[in-house]
Amino acid sequence: MLLEGELVRLRALEPEDADEIHTWMHDPEVGRWMNNGYPRSRAQIRKRCEERPVNTYELVVLGIETGGKLIGIVDLRDARPEVGNAELDIYIGDAEYRNGGGYGTDALRVMCRYGFDLMRLHMITLWVVAENERARHVYRKVGFSEDGRHREAFVAADGKRHDMILMSMLKGELE
C-alpha cells in the first residue's frame, strides 16, 4: 500500500534505515522535545530495526520519505477498534527538511487520512510540549484542537519540567 501526499510518501521502515535513525537520535534538536530514554548504539538500533514487528492495527510505524530519502518517522499507536481512537507521534529527523517546507504538515495529513479512512478511527490524539509552538502551529493547521494541559509532565534533558498539551482531531476535522 502506498501512502502519498503532495511532498512525502509514507512507507514501512527497513533495517537499512537504522543508520539514519541513529544519527537523528543523537541530534539534540530532534531529541529536544522527545523522551528518548537512554543512548543506544548503532548496533542496537540496527537490531531493533531488523526485529521490528509487523505493523498492526494497534501500532503502525512508517517512515516519512521524500525524493527517495528517509526524513522522519510517524506512527499511530495504542489504536483500539472498539473505541476508534489512536495516539500519533511524528518527527522530522533530517535537519534539511525540519524547518519549514511543509514536509511534516504533509506527513501528518497523510497519516491522519490513513487513520480515519482505512483504520476507521474516530479520534486521533497527540501530546506536545507546551513550549514547542512550531509543532503546535502545525497540528492546529491540519485540524487538531487543544483539549487540556498536563502540568510539568515532561522533563527536558537539562532537568527542567514543562507542561504537556493534549490535542485531538475527530474524523471530519482534517484540513
C-alpha positions as a Markdown table, in Angstrom:
| # | Residue | x | y | z |
|---|---|---|---|---|
| 1 | Met | 0.0 | 0.0 | 0.0 |
| 2 | Leu | 1.4 | 3.4 | -1.0 |
| 3 | Leu | 0.5 | 6.4 | 1.2 |
| 4 | Glu | 1.4 | 9.5 | -0.7 |
| 5 | Gly | 0.9 | 13.2 | -0.1 |
| 6 | Glu | 1.9 | 16.2 | -2.1 |
| 7 | Leu | 5.5 | 16.3 | -0.7 |
| 8 | Val | 6.0 | 12.9 | 1.0 |
| 9 | Arg | 5.2 | 9.3 | 0.9 |
| 10 | Leu | 4.9 | 7.0 | 4.0 |
| 11 | Arg | 6.4 | 3.6 | 3.9 |
| 12 | Ala | 7.3 | 0.7 | 6.2 |
| 13 | Leu | 10.7 | 1.1 | 7.9 |
| 14 | Glu | 13.5 | -1.1 | 6.7 |
| 15 | Pro | 16.6 | -2.4 | 8.5 |
| 16 | Glu | 18.7 | -0.2 | 6.2 |
| 17 | Asp | 17.1 | 2.8 | 7.9 |
| 18 | Ala | 19.0 | 2.2 | 11.1 |
| 19 | Asp | 22.0 | 4.4 | 10.3 |
| 20 | Glu | 19.8 | 7.4 | 9.6 |
| 21 | Ile | 17.7 | 6.8 | 12.7 |
| 22 | His | 20.8 | 6.5 | 14.8 |
| 23 | Thr | 22.0 | 9.9 | 13.5 |
| 24 | Trp | 18.7 | 11.5 | 14.4 |
| 25 | Met | 18.5 | 10.0 | 17.9 |
| 26 | His | 21.8 | 11.7 | 18.7 |
| 27 | Asp | 20.8 | 15.1 | 17.3 |
| 28 | Pro | 20.0 | 17.4 | 20.2 |
| 29 | Glu | 17.4 | 19.4 | 18.1 |
| 30 | Val | 15.5 | 16.2 | 17.3 |
| 31 | Gly | 15.5 | 15.0 | 20.9 |
| 32 | Arg | 14.8 | 18.3 | 22.5 |
| 33 | Trp | 11.1 | 17.7 | 22.9 |
| 34 | Met | 11.1 | 13.9 | 22.9 |
| 35 | Asn | 11.5 | 11.2 | 25.6 |
| 36 | Asn | 14.4 | 9.3 | 24.0 |
| 37 | Gly | 15.3 | 7.3 | 27.0 |
| 38 | Tyr | 18.9 | 6.1 | 27.2 |
| 39 | Pro | 21.5 | 6.4 | 24.5 |
| 40 | Arg | 21.5 | 3.5 | 22.0 |
| 41 | Ser | 24.4 | 2.3 | 19.9 |
| 42 | Arg | 24.1 | 2.0 | 16.1 |
| 43 | Ala | 24.1 | -1.8 | 16.5 |
| 44 | Gln | 21.2 | -1.7 | 19.0 |
| 45 | Ile | 19.2 | 0.5 | 16.7 |
| 46 | Arg | 20.0 | -1.8 | 13.7 |
| 47 | Lys | 18.9 | -4.8 | 15.7 |
| 48 | Arg | 15.7 | -3.1 | 16.7 |
| 49 | Cys | 15.0 | -2.2 | 13.0 |
| 50 | Glu | 15.7 | -5.8 | 11.9 |
| 51 | Glu | 13.4 | -7.2 | 14.6 |
| 52 | Arg | 10.7 | -4.6 | 14.3 |
| 53 | Pro | 7.3 | -6.3 | 14.5 |
| 54 | Val | 4.9 | -6.2 | 11.6 |
| 55 | Asn | 2.7 | -3.1 | 11.5 |
| 56 | Thr | -0.7 | -3.9 | 13.0 |
| 57 | Tyr | -3.9 | -2.1 | 13.8 |
| 58 | Glu | -2.6 | -1.4 | 17.3 |
| 59 | Leu | 0.7 | 0.0 | 16.1 |
| 60 | Val | 1.6 | 1.4 | 12.7 |
| 61 | Val | 5.1 | 2.9 | 12.3 |
| 62 | Leu | 6.0 | 4.4 | 9.0 |
| 63 | Gly | 9.0 | 6.2 | 7.5 |
| 64 | Ile | 8.5 | 9.7 | 6.0 |
| 65 | Glu | 10.2 | 9.8 | 2.6 |
| 66 | Thr | 10.7 | 12.5 | 0.0 |
| 67 | Gly | 12.6 | 12.0 | -3.2 |
| 68 | Gly | 13.6 | 8.5 | -2.1 |
| 69 | Lys | 15.2 | 9.9 | 1.1 |
| 70 | Leu | 14.0 | 9.0 | 4.6 |
| 71 | Ile | 13.5 | 12.2 | 6.5 |
| 72 | Gly | 11.4 | 11.2 | 9.5 |
| 73 | Ile | 9.0 | 8.8 | 11.3 |
| 74 | Val | 5.3 | 8.9 | 12.1 |
| 75 | Asp | 3.2 | 6.4 | 13.9 |
| 76 | Leu | -0.3 | 5.7 | 15.2 |
| 77 | Arg | -0.2 | 3.7 | 18.3 |
| 78 | Asp | -2.4 | 2.2 | 21.0 |
| 79 | Ala | -5.2 | 2.0 | 18.5 |
| 80 | Arg | -8.4 | 0.4 | 19.9 |
| 81 | Pro | -11.0 | -0.7 | 17.3 |
| 82 | Glu | -13.7 | -0.9 | 20.0 |
| 83 | Val | -13.5 | 2.9 | 20.6 |
| 84 | Gly | -11.8 | 4.0 | 17.4 |
| 85 | Asn | -9.0 | 6.1 | 19.0 |
| 86 | Ala | -5.2 | 6.1 | 18.4 |
| 87 | Glu | -2.3 | 8.3 | 19.5 |
| 88 | Leu | 0.0 | 9.9 | 17.0 |
| 89 | Asp | 3.7 | 10.6 | 17.2 |
| 90 | Ile | 5.8 | 12.3 | 14.5 |
| 91 | Tyr | 9.2 | 13.8 | 14.0 |
| 92 | Ile | 11.3 | 15.0 | 11.1 |
| 93 | Gly | 14.8 | 13.9 | 11.8 |
| 94 | Asp | 16.6 | 15.3 | 8.8 |
| 95 | Ala | 17.7 | 18.9 | 9.5 |
| 96 | Glu | 17.3 | 19.9 | 5.9 |
| 97 | Tyr | 13.6 | 19.2 | 6.0 |
| 98 | Arg | 12.8 | 20.2 | 9.6 |
| 99 | Asn | 12.4 | 24.0 | 9.4 |
| 100 | Gly | 9.6 | 24.7 | 7.0 |
| 101 | Gly | 8.7 | 23.5 | 3.6 |
| 102 | Gly | 5.6 | 21.6 | 4.7 |
| 103 | Tyr | 7.0 | 18.1 | 4.9 |
| 104 | Gly | 5.8 | 17.5 | 8.4 |
| 105 | Thr | 2.4 | 19.0 | 7.7 |
| 106 | Asp | 2.0 | 16.8 | 4.6 |
| 107 | Ala | 3.1 | 13.7 | 6.5 |
| 108 | Leu | 0.5 | 14.5 | 9.3 |
| 109 | Arg | -2.3 | 14.8 | 6.7 |
| 110 | Val | -1.4 | 11.5 | 5.0 |
| 111 | Met | -1.2 | 9.6 | 8.3 |
| 112 | Cys | -4.4 | 11.1 | 9.7 |
| 113 | Arg | -6.2 | 10.3 | 6.4 |
| 114 | Tyr | -4.9 | 6.8 | 6.7 |
| 115 | Gly | -6.2 | 6.6 | 10.3 |
| 116 | Phe | -9.6 | 8.0 | 9.6 |
| 117 | Asp | -10.2 | 6.3 | 6.2 |
| 118 | Leu | -8.5 | 2.9 | 6.3 |
| 119 | Met | -8.3 | 2.2 | 10.0 |
| 120 | Arg | -11.8 | 3.8 | 10.5 |
| 121 | Leu | -10.7 | 5.8 | 13.6 |
| 122 | His | -13.0 | 8.3 | 15.1 |
| 123 | Met | -10.3 | 10.3 | 17.0 |
| 124 | Ile | -6.6 | 10.8 | 16.8 |
| 125 | Thr | -4.8 | 12.3 | 19.8 |
| 126 | Leu | -1.3 | 13.5 | 20.5 |
| 127 | Trp | 0.8 | 15.1 | 23.3 |
| 128 | Val | 3.1 | 18.1 | 22.6 |
| 129 | Val | 5.3 | 20.1 | 24.9 |
| 130 | Ala | 3.7 | 23.5 | 25.6 |
| 131 | Glu | 6.8 | 25.4 | 24.5 |
| 132 | Asn | 7.0 | 23.6 | 21.2 |
| 133 | Glu | 5.0 | 26.3 | 19.5 |
| 134 | Arg | 6.2 | 25.4 | 16.0 |
| 135 | Ala | 4.7 | 21.9 | 16.3 |
| 136 | Arg | 1.5 | 23.2 | 18.0 |
| 137 | His | 1.1 | 25.5 | 15.0 |
| 138 | Val | 1.4 | 22.6 | 12.5 |
| 139 | Tyr | -1.0 | 20.5 | 14.5 |
| 140 | Arg | -3.6 | 23.3 | 14.6 |
| 141 | Lys | -3.2 | 23.9 | 10.9 |
| 142 | Val | -4.2 | 20.3 | 10.0 |
| 143 | Gly | -7.2 | 20.3 | 12.3 |
| 144 | Phe | -6.1 | 19.3 | 15.8 |
| 145 | Ser | -7.7 | 21.2 | 18.8 |
| 146 | Glu | -6.1 | 21.7 | 22.2 |
| 147 | Asp | -8.0 | 19.7 | 24.8 |
| 148 | Gly | -6.1 | 20.0 | 28.0 |
| 149 | Arg | -2.8 | 20.5 | 29.8 |
| 150 | His | -0.8 | 18.1 | 31.9 |
| 151 | Arg | 1.3 | 20.3 | 34.2 |
| 152 | Glu | 5.1 | 19.7 | 34.4 |
| 153 | Ala | 4.7 | 16.3 | 32.8 |
| 154 | Phe | 7.8 | 16.5 | 30.5 |
| 155 | Val | 11.3 | 16.5 | 31.8 |
| 156 | Ala | 13.8 | 18.0 | 29.3 |
| 157 | Ala | 17.5 | 16.9 | 29.1 |
| 158 | Asp | 18.5 | 19.7 | 31.3 |
| 159 | Gly | 16.1 | 18.5 | 34.0 |
| 160 | Lys | 13.7 | 21.4 | 33.5 |
| 161 | Arg | 10.0 | 20.5 | 33.7 |
| 162 | His | 7.5 | 21.6 | 31.0 |
| 163 | Asp | 3.7 | 21.3 | 30.6 |
| 164 | Met | 2.3 | 18.9 | 28.0 |
| 165 | Ile | -0.7 | 19.8 | 25.8 |
| 166 | Leu | -3.2 | 17.2 | 24.8 |
| 167 | Met | -4.5 | 17.7 | 21.3 |
| 168 | Ser | -7.1 | 15.8 | 19.3 |
| 169 | Met | -8.8 | 15.6 | 16.0 |
| 170 | Leu | -12.1 | 13.9 | 15.2 |
| 171 | Lys | -13.0 | 12.3 | 11.9 |
| 172 | Gly | -14.2 | 15.1 | 9.6 |
| 173 | Glu | -11.9 | 17.8 | 11.1 |
| 174 | Leu | -8.9 | 17.1 | 9.0 |
| 175 | Glu | -8.0 | 20.2 | 6.9 |
